[in-house]
Amino acid sequence: MRNSKAASDIDRQIAARIRLARLETGMSQEKLAEALGITFQQVQKYEKGLNRISAGRLREIADTLGREVTWFFEEMPTFEAYPTLSKADLRMLRNLKALTPETRRAIDALLASLAPATETVE
């Protein structure tokens, strides 16, 4: 049975987005911690995904960093949206999304040549 207090993959992705938002605003961990009334060590744990973040705390972080709460969930794949895809499949999709359109088309052509029975979607 999974430890319900342990951070999940989603918790770690939100943690990475917190770090990104903080760095984009130019705020230090110390300043964020001060604004939240916590220690900078706690901010470090949040950003590393070691500690889970409550909904209320996420709202405070979002407000402090000038983001909407939904921003922390953007571009986050869900297993419900892709029920037949594994974590490795989702990782591959995220990596493909980061490539240029030309490179994606070349990879698509390569994959189509390796598996010609698959249907292509544009």
C-alpha positions, 0 to 999 in steps of 0.5 A: 500500500502506498504511503498517503503522505509520500509525494506522488509524481504529480506532487513532484511536478507541482514542486518543479513548477513552484521552483520555475515560478519562483525563479522567473520572478527572481525571488529567493527561497528565503524571500518566498519563505518569509512571505509564507511565514515558513522556513526556507528549508520548508520551501526547499522541501516543497521545491524538491517534492519531498513534502506534499503541499496542501491546497491552501498552501498552494494558493498562498504560493500562487498568490505570492508568486503572482500565478493562478493556481491552475498554472501549476497544473498546466501542461501536466499529463494525466493518466485519466486523459491517456488511460492506455499510456504508461509513464514512459509513454507520457515522458516521450510525449513531453519530450516530443512536444519540446522538439521543433515541428520539423523534427517532430514530423521527421520522427513521425515519418520514421515511426510510420515507416516502422509501424505502417499499420498504424493510423496517422493523425494530423 
